[in-house]
Amino acid sequence: MDHDLTRQQEAEAQRLYEALQQPFLDEARRLARLLAAKPAPQLLGKTEFEVRDAVHRLGARALQAALDERKKGGTRGRA
């Protein structure tokens, strides 16, 4: 899923990447701890939904970061 970006878009992508690194690492640590705490028979079911919720939280943070970046004027060309 690689995209040809303008210079402005590439700069925005880099800012977003940097802004998202720590939240993604923090969530990855929480997920790793969650999964390590569960015995194999408990990985599916409730734990599966906890993992899905975490991934949805990450997606929401990514979208919010992109919206915030655009509000600051990070992208002036077409999106």
C-alpha positions as CSV (number, residue, x, y, z in Angstrom):
1,M,0.0,0.0,0.0
2,D,2.7,2.5,-1.0
3,H,1.6,5.8,-2.4
4,D,3.3,8.4,-4.6
5,L,3.3,11.5,-2.5
6,T,4.0,15.2,-3.2
7,R,6.8,16.8,-1.1
8,Q,4.1,18.3,1.2
9,Q,2.4,15.0,1.6
10,E,5.7,13.3,2.4
11,A,6.5,15.9,5.0
12,E,3.0,15.4,6.5
13,A,3.5,11.6,6.5
14,Q,6.8,12.0,8.3
15,R,5.3,14.2,11.0
16,L,2.4,11.8,11.4
17,Y,4.8,8.9,11.6
18,E,6.8,10.6,14.3
19,A,3.7,11.6,16.3
20,L,2.4,8.0,16.2
21,Q,5.5,6.2,17.1
22,Q,5.2,6.5,20.9
23,P,1.4,5.8,21.1
24,F,1.9,2.7,18.8
25,L,4.8,1.5,21.0
26,D,2.9,2.0,24.2
27,E,-0.1,0.0,22.8
28,A,2.2,-2.7,21.5
29,R,3.6,-3.1,25.0
30,R,0.1,-3.3,26.5
31,L,-0.8,-5.9,23.9
32,A,2.3,-7.9,24.6
33,R,1.6,-7.9,28.3
34,L,-2.0,-8.9,27.7
35,L,-1.1,-11.8,25.5
36,A,1.7,-12.9,27.7
37,A,-0.7,-13.0,30.7
38,K,-3.2,-15.3,29.0
39,P,-2.8,-19.1,28.7
40,A,-3.2,-20.4,25.1
41,P,-6.8,-21.5,25.6
42,Q,-7.8,-17.9,26.6
43,L,-6.2,-16.2,23.5
44,L,-9.5,-16.3,21.6
45,G,-12.8,-15.1,22.8
46,K,-12.6,-12.2,25.3
47,T,-8.9,-11.6,24.7
48,E,-9.5,-11.5,20.9
49,F,-11.9,-8.7,21.4
50,E,-9.5,-6.8,23.7
51,V,-6.9,-7.0,21.0
52,R,-9.3,-5.8,18.4
53,D,-10.3,-2.9,20.6
54,A,-6.7,-1.9,21.0
55,V,-6.1,-2.0,17.3
56,H,-9.2,0.2,16.8
57,R,-7.9,2.6,19.4
58,L,-4.7,2.9,17.4
59,G,-6.6,3.5,14.2
60,A,-8.6,6.2,15.9
61,R,-5.4,7.9,17.2
62,A,-4.0,7.8,13.7
63,L,-7.1,9.4,12.2
64,Q,-7.2,12.1,14.9
65,A,-3.5,12.8,14.4
66,A,-4.1,13.3,10.7
67,L,-7.1,15.6,11.4
68,D,-5.0,17.6,13.9
69,E,-2.2,17.9,11.4
70,R,-4.5,19.2,8.7
71,K,-6.1,21.7,11.1
72,K,-2.6,23.1,11.7
73,G,-2.2,23.6,8.0
74,G,0.1,20.7,7.4
75,T,-1.4,19.9,4.0
76,R,-2.5,22.5,1.5
77,G,-2.7,20.4,-1.7
78,R,-5.2,17.7,-2.5
79,A,-5.5,14.9,0.1
